[in-house]
Amino acid sequence: MQRIAVIGAGAWGTALATVARRAGRDVVIHAHEAETAAAINTEHENKVFLPGIALDPAIVATDDLAHAADSADAIVMVTPAQFLRATLTTLAPAPGTPMIICSKGIELDTGKLMNEVAEETMPGANLAVLSGPTFAAEVARGLPTAVTLACTNADTAARLATALGTPSFRPYTATDLVGAEVGGAIKNVIAIACGIVEGRALGQNARAAIIARGLAEIARFAAALDADPRTLMGLSGLGDLTLTCTSTASRNYSLGEALGSGTPYADAIAGKSSVAEGATTAPAVLTRAAALGVEMPICAAVSAILHDGAGVDETITDILARPLRAEG
């Protein structure tokens, strides 16, 4: 586990490259944009996606995907969720090479989780999922962070945790890939809802209610996929949900806040170099939820506001007018 390939040079990919290098690994990072790769190699900074963070000069960047994956002992996939399938179809790692999925989302066209996309694209791949409460800039600065590293192979999980673990970056191993993914993906949608509450000045009580009822939606969805409910009480569930739903450093929360304050969706995302994954996860999760027979009113409300032209106030009124029911 000495040579680590990080596929994706956004903020999170760059932060994970710093983690691997801090752990003493040889790191190559793949950037889709040649200019980003050049800047990392010459200026040792990713000024577009993670500005102000000095990178170890030993981190090597390339825009050649095949070169990045060549001879890697482990591959860290950090592409945006909607581009994972396309990236995997052109990636050719050695058979059995561990692949850690760090993209948090659900495929829009199919409703599939990222590990399902990977398994479909690369049957028999040695997969793991890394998720948890992680703001990229804090991770890159070496601030204390704990994550879930889920892998069905306990030996692989232990080796990966050792390869990436440092005193400031603690991977806790697990076996529930589905639960780790569901928590990481759907919390982005709930964070948009929390941002809308903030933008509309509806108060802290309302935000707490959204977090709690959002967790209930996540739990119902995960249960329908036979995930371990304990996963959702851990770092990749409650931990990630809490962080993303309470800070303007979250891209998804900030998007929701803009929408809640009256900014049209197109204007809210204009000029942004980073992706608010919850915007595409919202309709994607509804596709899968419909197939599973799972009701997800908060996710449906967010999707309607983002993609169906629903008004914020009208949608909030509809949510509050839902019939009273038992909690659960």
N, C-alpha and C positions, 0 to 999 in steps of 0.2 A: 504493500500500500504506500509506496514511496512517491510514485508519479500520479498526480491528481489532475484530471482534465475538467475544467469548469466550462460548460457550454452555455453561454449567455453572459454578456458583459454589461447588463443593467446594474442598478444599484445593489440588488441582492446578490447577483452573481459575483460582482466585484468584492462585496463584503465577504462572501464565502471563500473567494480566492485568498483574501487576507487571513482568514481563519486557517486554511490549509497551510499557508506559508508560515504562519505563526506556530503551527504545530510541527514545523520542520520538514514539510513535504516540498517536493519539486512541483511547481504549479504552472500549468499553461491554461490560459483563458481564451475562449473563442469569442470574438466580437463580430457581429454581423456587419458592422460598418468598419471599413478599412481605416478611416481616420481615427476611430476610437482605439483600435489596436495600436496604431502608430503613436498616439498620445500616451498610452499606457507604457509602451516600450521606451519612449524618448523622454517624456516628462514625468513618468511614474505617478500619474494622476488620471482619473477618469472624470474629466471636467464636465462632461455632459450629464452623466448619471449619478456620480458620487463626488461632487466638487468639494475641495478643501480637505480631502483625505489623502495623505501621502501613502503611496504604495511601495512595498518592498521592491527594489530594483530587480530582485531575482524572479519576480512574477513575469512570465513571458506571455505576451498576447499575440494572437494571430487571427486573420480572417479566413483561414483555410480550415474548414471543419474537419476534413480527413486528417490533417496534420495534428490538430488539437487532440483527437482521440487516439492517434497512433501510439501504441505501446503504453497506454494509460493503465494503471493498476486499478483505478476506480474513476467513474465518470459522474460528474455532478451536473444534472440537467436543470438549468435555471432559465429556460426560454419562457416567454409568455404562454399561458396555457393553450391558447388557440393556435399556436404555432408548433406545439410539441410534436404532433403527428408528422408534419412536413419535415421537421428537423430529424426525427428518428428514421424516416425513410431514406435519408441520405447519409446517416451515420453508420459506420461499419466497425464497431469495436470487436475485439477478440472475443470468441465465445466464452461465456461465463464471467466476463468482466462485470463486477458489481456496478450497478447504475442507481444513483440516488436521485429520486424525483423531488425537486424543490419547488416546482410550479404549483401554485394554489389556484385551482379552478376546475371547471367542468366543461367538457367539449360542447360547443354550442350546437353543432349539427346532430350529434348523437346522444347527448346527455351522459356520456361516459366519463368516469373518473380518469385521472391521468395514468394510474397504474393499469387500468383497463386498456387505455389507448396504447401504452407501451407494450403490454402483453400481446395485443392484437397485431401490432407492428413488428414486434420482435418476439415471437413465441419462445417461451422458455428462458427469457432474460432473467438475470439475477437481480431482482429489483428490491429497492428500499425506498422509503419515503421519509423526508426530513421536514418537520413542521414545528411550529410553536410561536411564541410571542417574540418577534424579532424585527426591530427597526434596523434597517441596513446600516445606517450611519453609526448607531451605537455599537453594533457588532464590529464594524470596521475599526472603531476607535478602541476596541478591546474592553468595552464595558461588560460587566457580568451578564451572561445570557445562558438560559437553559432551553433545550429543545427536545422534542421527541424524535428518535430515529427508529422507525419501524421497519422490520425485515422478518420474513418468515423463517429465514435461516439464522439461527442464533449465533453460529460461528461467524458468519459474514457481518452480522450486526455488531458483534464485539470488535471485530477487526476494523470496521468503519469508524466506530466510536473512538477507538484508539488512534486512528489516523487523523481524526479531526479534533479530538478533544484537547483542550488547554485549560489552565486554571480559570480563564474567563469565559470559556465556551464549553458547556457541559451537555453532551448528548446522553439522554436517558433512553435505553433501548426498550423496544416493544415488538410485538408480533402483529399488531392489528393495522395493516396498511390502509384498509378501508376507513376505519374510524379516524385515523390521523389525517387522511385526505379530506373526508367530509367536513371535519371541524375547520380545517384550514381554508377550504373553499367557500363554504356558506357564510362563515363569519364576515367575509368581505361584503356580502349583501346586507347583513344585519348592520354593519358599520355605516353603510350608506343611509339606512333608515335612521340610525342614531344621529348622523350628521344633519339629516333633514329636521329632526326634532330640535337640534341645537339652532339651526338656521331660522327656524320658525319660533324660537324662544318659548318652547313649550315646557321647559323646566327639567330639573334633574330627576324628578319622580318619573316623568314620562320616559326619559332615557333608560333609567334602571328597569322599567317595565319592558321596554323593547329588548334589552339585553336578556332578561329572564325568559320572555316569551320567544325570543329568537333562539335561545338555547333549547327550548322545548321543540321548536321546529327542526333544529339540527338533530336532536335526539330521535325524533320520529323518523326522519329520513335515514339516519344511520341504522336504526333498528330494522327498518325494512330491507337493508342490505346486510343484515346479520353482523354488524359491527359490535364490538365489545363496548357496552355502555360506560365502562370505567375509563375508556380512552377519552371520552368527552369531558370527564372531570379533570383531565390532566393538562399538560402544557399545550398540546395541539388542539384542545377543545376550549375549556373555560379560560385557560391562560391566554391563548391567542385572541379569543373573543373579547376579553376584558381590555387588552391592550389596544386593539384596533378600534373599539367602540368608544374610547375615552380620550383620544388624542388627535389634535389637528396634524400631527406628523404622519398620520395615516392618510394615504391617498384616497381611500374609499370614504373615510369619514369627512375629509375635506370636500370631496365631490358632493356628498349629501348636504353638507352645510351650505355650499353654494346654491344647490337646488332649493333648499329650504328658505334661503334668503331672497329667492326670486330670479336667480340667474338661469337662463335656458340651458339645457343639457349641452347643446352644441357649443355654446360659449364657455361653459364650465370646463370642457375638455380641450378647447382650442389652445394650441401652442404647447401642450404638455409633452415632455419627452418620455415620461413614465406612464405606465398603464394602471388604471384602476380596475383590477380584475373583476370586481363585483359587478361592474356594468354589463359584462357579457355572461357572468355566472348566473345572474338573476334569471334571464329567460332559459338558460341551459338547465338550471336546477328544476325549473317548472316542468320542462320536458320529461326529465327523469322521474320527478315526483308524480306526474300524471300516470306514467306507466306503472309506478309502484302503488298508486292509490293513496298517496300521502298528501294531506292538506297543509299548505304553507302560506298563510295569508300575508305575513310580512314580506316574504320574498315576492309574492304576487303583486303586492302594492308597489314595491320598489320597481319591479319590472314594468308595471303599468305607467309609472311616472317617467321612467327613462325612455321607454320605447313605444308606448301607445298613446302618448299625448295626454295622459290623465293629469288633472290638476292636483297640486299638492294638498290644498285645503279640502277639496272634495274627497280625495283618497283617505285623508286622515279621518274625516267625518264617517266614511264608510267603515273604516277599521273600528272606530269607537262605537258604531251602531250594531256591531256583530252581536248575536244572541249571547246572553250570559251562559256560562258552562262551568263544569268542574275543571279545576286546574289539572294539567297533565299534557 
